[in-house]
Amino acid sequence: MKRALVSDIHSNLEALEAVLADIQQQGITEIYCLGDIIGYGPNPRECIDLVMKFNVCILGNHDQGAMFDPEGFNAGAERAILWTRAQLEKPIGDPEQNARRWDFLGELPRNRRENGFLFVHGSARNPINEYVFPEDIYNQRKMEKIFALIERHCFQGHTHVPGVFTHSLNFLSLEDLAPSNYSYRLTDDKTMTNVGSVGQPRDGDPRACYAILDGDTLTFRRVDYDVNKTAQKIYDNPDLDDFLGDRIKDGR
């Protein structure tokens, strides 16, 4: 099965639409979302409506934060998720669609397992909230505990930094994978893959990022979109911190 793996859309409609157009150009019809449809960005309703059509979607911490009290959020993130919640609660448009959005969020699973593959938002140990950063390769105890919970391969998001963690405690960034056209061949050795962020990349590249899983080949894709349009929407919204617009232009 050839699948597109997207994550951390964060209410960035322009990035999501550009990624979906790229996915269509690749001839892919199966799309898995690894959480955080909403939060930070200006178009939560529109992004949820698009993701509701995907084959699989996992619960992210911002999705959870919109439904319940946000925990562990910084001031800007908390203000954004509270604004997002208010947008989803507003009686705008079709009331049945409004209800369907809440039902969709409320029914999102914490993980999904398929033939040795694990799909989560955060980590195998804490599917919603645990970050696994590239520098964690130096935290042997943490990584060994997480890898012990993985049967073969785990796919995740949350940090917004794409790349592949190997069981031998290496991290392969997209720069490392550039000679192979951003591709990595999965073997019997366990891996954790962060598929990157559609709506708020943080690896210094402002282009949207997602991954394609085709058999045992994993390929990362970078997609241009109208970053300035999304940033301006954020600047024009007094409930969203201007920093959220600045960071998507810088990819940080």
N, C-alpha and C positions, 0 to 999 in steps of 0.2 A: 504494500500500500504506500502511495506517495502522499505525504501529509505536509501541510504548512503548519509550523508551530509559531504562534505569536504570543506576546505577553506585554504587560505594562503599557496598555494603550493610553490610559490616563486622560480620557475625555478629549483626545486630540483627533478631531474628525478628519482634518486634512491629511494627517499622517496615515490614519487607518484607511481612508479611501485610496491613497496612493499605494499602500501595501496590498490591498485587495485587488487593485488593477494589476499589480505585478504578479500576484498569485494566479490570477486568471490567465495572464500571458504565459505562465509556466505550465498551463494545462492542469492545474491542481484543483480538485473539488472538495477534498477533505481538509478541514481547518480545525485545529485545536488551539484554544486560548488558555494560557496558563495564569490567568487572573489579573486583577487590577485593571478592569475595564474603565473605571472612573477614578476621580480624584485629580487634583492639580489643574486640569484643563477646563476649557469653556463649553464643551458640548457633551455632557453626560448622557442625555436622553438619546441623542442621535447615535452615539457609539453603542449604547446598550441595544438599540434596535437592530443594528447591524450584527452584533455578536450573537444575538438570539438566533440567528440563522446558521451559526456554526455547528459543527458536528459534536464538539465537546467544549466545555468551558469549566475551568477550575476556579474556586473561590480564592480571591486575593485579599490582602489585609485592608486595602482601601474599599473594596466591595463590602467587606464585613463592617468596616468603620461607618459606612453610610447607613447601614441597617441598625447598628448598635452604637455605643459610645466608643469613639476612636481612642485606642490605647497606644501609648508610646509615640504619638505623632508630635512633631515639632509645631510651633505656633502657626507657621504658614500652611503646613499640610492640614492641620486641624481646622483652620479657618476655611480652607478650600473644601474639605469634605463636608463640613456643616453647610456650606453654600450648596454643594452638590445635593445633599439630602433635601434641602429646601426646594431645589429645582425639580427633584423627582416627586415631591409632595404637592407641587403646584397643580391646580386643576386646568392644565393646558392641553388642548386637543382632545383626543378620544379618551374618555375616562377608563374604558376597558383596556386600552393600551397602557395607560398609567399603571393599572393594577397588574397587568402582565409583566411589566418591568420589575415591580417589587416581587412578584411571585418567582420570576426567573432568578433574581439575585438570592432570594431566600432558599432556593432549591439547589444552588451550586454545591457540588461535592468538594471535599477538602483534597482529594487526590483521585487518581485513576490508574489502574494497573492493567497492563495488556502484555501477555507473553514475555514477562521479564522486564518490560518497560514500565517505568513509574513516571507519572506526570503530576507535578505539584507546582505551587507558586513559590514557596520559600525553600524548604529542604525536606529530605526524607524523614528527618527527625522531628521537625516542626513545620508541617506543610504550609502554614499561613505566614508565620512571623520570623522564622530564622533566616538571617542573611548568610550566604556563603560567598565571601569576597575572594578575589585572586590571591591576596596575601595570606589567606587561611591555609595555603599549602604548607606554611611554616608552623601551623598549629596541628601537629600530628595527631594528638589525642582527639581533637574535635573531628578531624576528617576521618579517622578510623572508625569512630562511633557512627558517623553518618553513612559511610560506605558499607558498614555492617548491615544496614537496613535496606540496601539496594541489591536486588537479585542480579541484574545485569546493567541496565542503563537508566539513569534518571535525567529528566528534562525539567528545567525550572526557570524562574525569572527573578523578580524581586530586587536584585541589585542594579539592574539595568546595564550590566557590563557583560557583553557576550564572550563566550569562550568555552573551552572544554577542560574539565578537571580529570586527570587520569588517576587510577588507583595507586600509581607510583608517586603520587603527590607532585605532579607538574600541572601548570596551568598554561594552556595554549590559547593565546589571544588571537583575534582576527589578523593582527599583524604577523603572528607566527604562522598562521594558516594561509597567508596571502600567496605563497608560491604554489599552493595547491588549489588556487581559485576559491579560497575560503572553505575548502571541503576537508572532511575528516572521515576516515573509514572506521566504523565500529567493529570491534573484534570481541573475543570472549573476555577480554579484560574489562573490568567495570569502569564506567565513566559517569560523571555528572556534567551535563551541558546546560549552560545558561544561554537561552535563545536570544537574549538582548531585549531591548525595549522598542516598541513601535512609536510610542508617543513622547518619550523623554529619555533618549540615550544619554549615558553618562561615561562614555569611553573616549570623549574628545571628538567624536564624529557626530554632527547634528542630523545626519540622515537616519531615517527610520531603519530599524533592524528586525529581521525575523530569520527563521531557519526552515529549511526543507529537509524532511526525513524521507529518504527514498531507499527502501531496503536497508542495507547496512551502510549507506552513505549519507552523511550529514553535511549540508551546505548552507552557509550563511549568506544572506542577501542584504544589501544596503540600497535604500530607495530614497530618492530625492522627493521632497514635497515642499509646499509653500509655507516654510517656517515662519516667515514674517507675517503672514496672514493670521496664523494661530497666535503668535506672540502679541499682535495688535489686539486681538480679542481679549487676551488676558490683561493687557494694559488698560483697555477700556472698561474693565470690570473692577469696581472698587472693592469687591469681596475677594479678589484673587491678587496675591502678592506679585508685584512687578518682577521680582526675582524669578518667578516661575516662567515668565516670558523670556527673561535674559538667558536662563539656563538652556532652554531648548535651542536657542540660536547658537550657543557655544558647545552644545553636546556635553554638558557637565552636570 
